[in-house]
Amino acid sequence: MIDREHYTPGPASGAEVQKDGEKWTLVLVRELRQPTEKVWQALTDPAQLREWAPFDADGSLGTVGTTVKLTTVGAPTPHVTETTVTQADAPRLLAYNWGGFDMRWELEAFGGGTRLTLWTNIDRRFISMGAAGWHICFDVLSHFLSGTPIGRIVGPEVMKFGGWQRLNAEYAKQFGVETSVHS
């Protein structure tokens, strides 16, 4: 059993950037051992989101047209965004906007588990930071779904976390961007 003190993120992988002029989209893919229905619950249920996501939700994200408040976690000042779920096709597709960033999640049954893909637009100056942060969130999600939760690592806390700096640099190199760190 792994705990938070012994968790180290693996190398930067499973991410790419789609560039459309100044609009850059981060695409992250992760293969999880659990079936799509279980992963869907982790993406939509507020109690499960609290285990791994960088935001809290005040309601389920599982229904199209639902308006939910998403609150950043760990930020010096909590940032609250009201979002409307634009797509929810359980357990395959979920889309909404979080703080001005479009979030699109696709779940595909794969080898007894789920291939989870996230598309999110991020300011290109912070795309490697975003990739590093989501990489760690996906690791925490994987531990949570496997029944060995390590607790979410998000917000400014993630930047102090051992593997984050390395991941930020690795993703910056992969994407051909400058490493950006803002505090």
KAVEN-V75339 format. One record per backbone hydrogen bond with DSSP energy under -0.5 kcal/mol. CO is the residue of the C=O (numbers start at 0). NH is the residue of the N-H. E is the energy in kcal/mol with one decimal. If there is no record, write none. Layout:
# KAVEN-V75339
co=CO nh=NH e=E
co=CO nh=NH e=E
This chain:
# KAVEN-V75339
co=2 nh=5 e=-1.2
co=2 nh=6 e=-0.8
co=3 nh=6 e=-0.7
co=13 nh=28 e=-3.1
co=15 nh=26 e=-2.9
co=16 nh=18 e=-0.6
co=17 nh=24 e=-2.7
co=19 nh=22 e=-2.0
co=21 nh=23 e=-0.7
co=22 nh=19 e=-2.6
co=23 nh=121 e=-1.6
co=24 nh=17 e=-2.8
co=25 nh=27 e=-0.5
co=25 nh=119 e=-2.3
co=26 nh=15 e=-2.2
co=27 nh=117 e=-2.7
co=29 nh=31 e=-0.6
co=29 nh=115 e=-3.1
co=31 nh=113 e=-2.5
co=34 nh=37 e=-0.7
co=34 nh=38 e=-1.8
co=35 nh=39 e=-3.0
co=36 nh=40 e=-1.8
co=37 nh=41 e=-1.5
co=38 nh=42 e=-1.4
co=39 nh=43 e=-1.3
co=40 nh=44 e=-2.7
co=43 nh=60 e=-2.0
co=44 nh=48 e=-2.7
co=45 nh=49 e=-1.7
co=47 nh=50 e=-1.5
co=47 nh=51 e=-0.5
co=48 nh=51 e=-1.4
co=48 nh=52 e=-2.5
co=53 nh=72 e=-1.8
co=55 nh=70 e=-2.4
co=62 nh=65 e=-1.7
co=65 nh=67 e=-0.5
co=65 nh=84 e=-2.4
co=67 nh=69 e=-0.5
co=67 nh=82 e=-3.0
co=68 nh=57 e=-1.6
co=69 nh=80 e=-3.0
co=70 nh=55 e=-2.5
co=73 nh=155 e=-0.6
co=77 nh=79 e=-0.6
co=78 nh=71 e=-2.3
co=78 nh=80 e=-0.5
co=80 nh=69 e=-3.2
co=80 nh=82 e=-0.6
co=82 nh=67 e=-2.8
co=84 nh=64 e=-3.1
co=86 nh=94 e=-2.8
co=87 nh=89 e=-0.6
co=88 nh=91 e=-3.6
co=88 nh=92 e=-1.8
co=91 nh=106 e=-2.9
co=92 nh=88 e=-3.1
co=93 nh=104 e=-3.4
co=94 nh=85 e=-2.0
co=94 nh=86 e=-1.7
co=95 nh=102 e=-3.2
co=96 nh=98 e=-0.5
co=97 nh=100 e=-1.6
co=99 nh=101 e=-0.5
co=100 nh=97 e=-3.2
co=101 nh=120 e=-0.9
co=102 nh=95 e=-2.0
co=103 nh=118 e=-2.6
co=104 nh=93 e=-2.3
co=105 nh=116 e=-2.7
co=107 nh=114 e=-3.3
co=109 nh=112 e=-2.5
co=112 nh=109 e=-2.1
co=113 nh=31 e=-3.3
co=113 nh=115 e=-0.7
co=114 nh=107 e=-1.9
co=115 nh=29 e=-2.6
co=116 nh=105 e=-2.8
co=117 nh=27 e=-2.6
co=118 nh=103 e=-2.4
co=119 nh=25 e=-3.3
co=122 nh=125 e=-2.4
co=123 nh=126 e=-0.8
co=125 nh=129 e=-2.6
co=126 nh=130 e=-2.3
co=127 nh=131 e=-2.3
co=128 nh=132 e=-2.7
co=129 nh=133 e=-2.9
co=130 nh=134 e=-2.3
co=131 nh=135 e=-1.9
co=132 nh=136 e=-2.3
co=133 nh=137 e=-3.0
co=134 nh=138 e=-2.0
co=135 nh=139 e=-2.6
co=136 nh=140 e=-2.7
co=137 nh=141 e=-2.5
co=138 nh=142 e=-2.3
co=139 nh=143 e=-2.6
co=140 nh=144 e=-2.9
co=141 nh=145 e=-1.6
co=142 nh=147 e=-2.6
co=143 nh=146 e=-1.5
co=153 nh=156 e=-0.9
co=154 nh=157 e=-1.4
co=154 nh=158 e=-0.7
co=155 nh=158 e=-0.5
co=155 nh=159 e=-0.9
co=156 nh=159 e=-0.6
co=156 nh=160 e=-0.6
co=157 nh=160 e=-0.8
co=160 nh=163 e=-1.5
co=160 nh=164 e=-0.7
co=161 nh=165 e=-0.6
co=162 nh=166 e=-2.4
co=163 nh=167 e=-3.0
co=164 nh=168 e=-2.2
co=165 nh=169 e=-2.7
co=166 nh=170 e=-3.1
co=167 nh=171 e=-2.3
co=168 nh=172 e=-2.1
co=169 nh=173 e=-2.4
co=170 nh=174 e=-2.8
co=171 nh=175 e=-1.0
co=171 nh=176 e=-2.5
